[in-house]
């Protein structure tokens, strides 16, 4: 997966912001969402994001897998991520 052209990601002290430079719309991202977006943007699989989240946060693997899958699905539907 890759970010569509014209999508910018910036980290902040509260997580991050994903900006669609073409439409001007943006998404606020929490810390775990930033991990997912950064991981997928570099071409790595969603499982790599799950691994990072489980290693960095007190969360069960099944919950991390579900959350990563849901965010990935929503980003693809919004045409922010390209499969």
C-alpha positions in Angstrom: 0.0 0.0 0.0 1.1 3.5 -0.6 -0.2 7.0 0.2 -1.8 8.7 -2.8 0.1 11.6 -4.3 -0.8 14.9 -2.6 -1.2 13.4 0.9 1.0 14.9 3.6 1.5 13.5 7.1 2.9 15.6 9.9 3.4 14.5 13.5 2.5 16.7 16.3 2.8 16.5 20.1 -0.8 15.0 20.1 -0.3 12.4 17.4 -0.4 13.7 13.8 -2.3 15.2 10.9 -2.9 13.7 7.5 -3.7 16.4 4.9 -5.1 15.9 1.4 -3.4 18.8 -0.3 -5.8 18.6 -3.3 -9.1 18.8 -1.4 -7.9 20.5 1.7 -9.5 17.9 3.9 -7.5 16.5 6.9 -7.6 13.7 9.4 -6.4 14.0 13.0 -4.4 11.0 14.0 -3.7 9.6 17.4 -0.3 8.0 18.2 -1.3 4.5 17.0 -2.8 5.9 13.8 0.4 7.7 13.0 2.3 4.4 13.4 -0.2 2.7 11.0 0.0 5.5 8.4 3.8 5.7 8.6 4.2 1.9 8.3 1.9 1.6 5.4 3.3 4.6 3.6 6.7 3.0 3.5 5.2 -0.1 1.7 5.2 -2.4 4.7 2.3 -4.7 5.5 -0.4 -3.9 8.1 1.1 -6.7 10.2 4.2 -4.6 10.7 2.1 -1.8 12.1 0.4 -4.3 14.4 3.8 -5.5 15.6 4.9 -1.9 16.4 1.7 -1.1 18.3 1.8 -4.3 20.4 5.5 -3.6 21.2 4.9 0.1 22.1 1.5 0.1 23.8 -0.3 -2.1 26.4 -2.8 -3.6 23.9 -3.8 -7.1 23.0 -2.7 -8.3 19.6 -6.3 -9.1 18.5 -7.4 -5.6 19.3 -4.4 -4.1 17.5 -5.1 -6.2 14.4 -8.8 -5.2 14.4 -7.9 -1.5 14.8 -5.3 -1.6 12.1 -7.6 -3.4 9.7 -10.4 -0.8 10.3 -8.2 2.2 9.9 -6.6 0.7 6.7 -10.1 0.0 5.3 -11.2 3.6 6.0 -8.1 5.1 4.5 -8.5 3.0 1.3 -12.2 4.0 1.1 -11.2 7.7 1.4 -8.7 7.1 -1.4 -5.9 8.2 0.8 -4.2 4.8 0.6 -3.8 2.9 -2.6 -3.7 -0.9 -2.4 
